[in-house]
């Protein structure tokens, strides 16, 4: 029997419970891993795993186009059995060689939801030729559980995005941030998180949840009056005070939504709340709403702050020209240890080439910029 899994458990713990149940039937399966897929950048990213013994790798990304065999699975929606992994011992990919060094055979299944590829499940066994048709058939129920686990883990972000969109439509307000901005800054946040993960102990699931939640950082602006949100020109002090309430309004909105959905106890709910409430805190304590200082600011908020400000600086808006990358990075560097977490700034700068790729890939449409003419930012 498959044990029941309480909702508040982190996804890694839930996956370990599934793995323990699976191993009672199929003892040679030494590893289950989930990778998520970002269709906009073609990136596969490690998300969560349950592994017996040494973990072969973590914090790993690759483009699906670089792995034709997985691309074929994505295209056909078929699963794959590799009965003898020794054929990968001389593979160019260090990822493939690491798997071949530890396991004898593997089974891979694409995760598809609403017709879209969401990622893959990987099962690795210590024995060669372990994944017979009977074993694959038995894995079907576990694969369904893992898919539900992944969907539930990312459910709050999807639901809140939908609710925020509907609220904006009903209030006839425009989102002052372009969709491309959210695409860029969320991917910058993931790049930073990946870079600092080892020294800050960030898990793969933390990084992917941060990527999912980062676009919601300004969701509280739904509650800001149009006369302020869409004001032409700079805000006065009284208006700025109201604008700054968007962080507490956003946190309150999320609390109500998560409570109504019955998922307030999910571990990722705290991450989401911190991103929304604290992304305007400053390293030196001059930010808002709580004037937190340095490491008292949650790491997820520190990451999003750097990603958000850097994209604001390097994006064209009706009230400003886009800063060159060198100028924006110089500003971030100058204010590292004052406004920003220096580790996050260093990570962003170290990944400049990938940041440039994202910047070029997700450009603002001229019409989107024009529609926001006169909008006053709250940097």
N, C-alpha and C positions, 0 to 999 in steps of 0.2 A: 504493500500500500504506500502511496505517496503521502508524506506527512503534510499537515496543514501549515501554511506559512503566514505568520502574522504580518499585517500591513506595515507596522512601524519599522520593521527590520530593514537595514540598508540592503541595496540590491545585491551586493557581494555575499551577504549572509544568506539571503534567500536563494541565491544561486548555489551556495554550498549545500543547503538543505536538499535542493533538487539533485545535486550531484551525489550526495550520500544515499539518497533513495535509489538513484540509478545504479550506483555501484553495488547495491545489495542484489541486483539482478545481473548486472554486466560489470564484473569486477575489474576487467582490464581497461575500462575507460578511465584514464588518469587525468583527463582535462576536458573542461567545457569552457569555451570562450565566446564572447559576443563582440562583434565589430559593428559599429554603426556607419551609415553611408550618408554623405552630404552630396546630393545630386547637383547642387549649384557649383561645387568646386571639384566634383568627382573624387572626393577624399573618403577613404576608409580609415576609421580610427578605432583603436582598441577601446573597449567600453567597460567590460567586466569579465571576470573569469573565476573559475574554481579549479585549482591545480594541485595535484599531489606532488610533493617534493619541490624542487627548484623551479621557479617561474622562468620560462625561456626568454621572455621579453615583456616589456610594457611601454606605455607612452609612445606607441608606434602609429605612424600614419603612412599611407601610400595611396597613390591615385589608382583607381580601378583600371584605368587605361594601361597602367604598367603591369597589370596581372591579367593577361588574356584569358587564362583558364577560369578565373573568377568572373571576368567579363562575360564569358560564354554562359556561365550559370545564371548571371543576372539577366541576360537576354532571353534565355530559354525557360527560366524559372525552374530549372531542374536541379536536383541534388547531385552529389559526386562522392564516390568512394575511391580512395587511393589505397590499394591493398598493401603496397610496399613503399615506405617513405625513403628507403635508401637511395632511390633515384634522385632525391633532392640534395644528396650530400655534396654534390659539386655545383649546386645552383648558384647563380650570381647573387641572389638575395640572401643577406645574413639571416633574415627572418625564416626563410625556408630551410637553411642549413641548421638553425637552432632547433627547429621542429624535428628535422630528420635525425639529429643527434640524440634525441630523447624518446622518440616514439616510433612504433613500427608501422602503424596504419592510421588513416584518418577518414572522417566523414564530414562533409560540408553541406549545409542547407541554406539557401537564401531566405531571408526574412522579407516577406512582401505583405504590405498592408494597403488596402484600397488601391491596388494595382501599382503601387510604388515600392521600389526597393528601399528597405529601411536598413539593411545590413546583412550579416551572415552569422550563423551558428557554426562553430567548429568543435567537433569531437575528436579527441586523439586517444589512441589506445597503445599500450605498451607492446602488444602482440601484433605481428604481421597478419594480414588477411583476416582480421577480426570482424570487420563489418560485413557480415554475410547478409543476404536478404532478410533472414529472420531477425537479426540484430537491428538492422535498419528499420524494419517494421515496428519493432519494440520501441525504438527511439522516437517514433512519431508523437506519442503522447508527451514525452519530455520536451520535444521541440515546440509543441503547442504551448506548454507551460512557460518556456523561456520567452516565447514571443509575447505572451500576455504580460510577463514580468517586465519586458522592455517597454511595451506600450504603457503600462501602468506607471512606470518610473518617469516617463516623459509627459504623462497626461496633464499634470497641472499647468505646464507651460503652454501646451496646445489649447487647453480650455480657456485660460486667462487671455491669451492672444485673441481668441474668438470673441470673448465677452467684451474686451476692450474695443475691438473693431466695431461690434454692433453698437456699443455705447457711443462711439464717435459718429457713426452714421445717424443714429437717432437724434443726437444733439446738433447735427449739421455742422459740426466743427471739423476743421482740417487737422490732421496730424502734422505738427510743425516739423517733424523729422521725416526725411524721405525714406522710402523702403530701402534704397541702396545704402543709406547711412547705417541702418540696422544690420544689413547684410555685412557691411564692412566691419563695424565695431565689434560685432559678436565673433567674427573670425579673428580679428586682432586679439580679442580677449582669449580665445582658445590658443593662439600662438604664444602669447605671454605665459599662460598657465602651463603649457607643455614645457616651455623653457625652464621655468622655475620649479617644476613639479618635484624633482629629486630633493632639493634642499628644503622645500616646504611640505613634503610628504603628501602631495596631492595625488589622489587616485585617478585612474582613467575615467571612472564614472563621475567623479567630481568635475573633471574637465568638460565632459560632454554635457552634464547638467548646466554648467556655467555657460556653455555655448548656447544651450536651449533657452536659458533664462535671461541672458544679457540683453536681448532686444526688448525686454519688458521693463528696463530700468526706469523709463519715463512714463509708465502706464498711468501714474497719478495725474498727469496733465489733462486727462479726460475731465477731471473735476475743477480745472482752472477756468474762470470765465473767459469767453472769447475776447472781451474788451482788453484783457491783459495778455492772453495767450497769442492773440493775433494783432496786437498793437503794432503800428508802424513806428519804428524808432525805438530808442532805449527806454527802459522802464524807470520810473522814479522809485524812491526808497520804499514808499508804501506799496506800490505795485510789485516791487521785487520781493517784499516780505510775503505777499500773497503767492507769488510764483513759487517761492521756496517751499510752500506747504505741499507741493506736488509729491514730495517724497513721503510725507506722513499720510497723505491721502492715498497714495499708491499702496503703502503697507496696510492701511486699514481695508482697502478694497480687496487685497489679496487675502487678508485674514478672514474676511467675510466669505469670500468665494471658496477658499479651502475648507472653511467650517461647514458651509452649505453642502459641499461635495463629500464631506466626511474624510478628507485626506490631510487634515491639519497635522497629523502625527508623522507623516512621511518625513524621513530625514532630509530630503531635498527641499522641503518646504522652508526650512530655516535659511538655506542658501538663497532661495528666491527672495525671501523677505529682506535679507541683508543687502542683496544687490539693489533692490528698489529703495530701501530706506537710507543706505549709507554711501551711495555712489557720489555724493557731493561733500563727503568729509575730506579734510585735508590732513596731510601727515603731521603738520605742526599744530593742529587743533583749531585752526581758524575756519573750518568748514561747517556744514550743517547737516542734520538738525541737532546733533548731540555733542558737537565739538570734540569728537573722539580724537585721540592722539596716537600716532604711530601704530604699533601692533595691536592697539585696542580696536582699530578699524578692522573688520573682518577681511581676510585676504581676498575673498571673492569681490568685495566692493573696491578694494585697492586696484585689483586687476581691471575691473570695468571702468574705473575712473580714468586710468591711463589710456585705455582703448578709446573711450568716448571723447576725451579731450583731444587726443591726437587726430582723430577723424574730423572733429569739428574744425581744427586748425587747417587741415589739408583739404578741406572741401570748400567749393565755391558756394557762396550764398549771396542773396541780393544786397546784404549789408556788408559784405567783405569779399575780398578775393581769396582764392586758395593759397595758403602758404606753401612754398617749396618744401620738400621733405627735409632738406638740410636745416632750414630755418625752424621748422616744427620740432625736429629732433633736438636742436640746440636749445629751444625753449624748454622742452621736457627735461633735458639734462640739467639746465640751469636751476630748475625748480625741483629736481630730485632731492629728496630729503627735506624739502620745505612743504611743497604741495603734494608731491607724489612719492610713492614707495620707490626707492632707488632701484631695488631689484627688478621691479616691473618695467621701469624705464630702460634699464640695461638690457632686459630680455627683448623688449620691442626693438631696440636699436640693433641688437645682435641678429635679429631675423628680418632685417630691412628688405632683403631681396624678396622674401615671401610676402611681406607687407605690401611691397610695390605691386606684386602680382595681383593681390586681392584688390588693391586700390584701382588698378586698371580694369580688372574684371567686373567690378560693381560700380560703374559710373552713374552719377545722377543724370537723369534725363533733363534736358533744358526746360521742358514744360513743367516738370516737378519743381525746379528751382523758381521758375516764374510765378507759379501759383502761391509760393510762400513769400512773395515780395513784401518786405516791410516787417516780417516776423522778427521779434526781439528775442535773442537767445538768453539763456540764464546761466552761462558759464561763470 
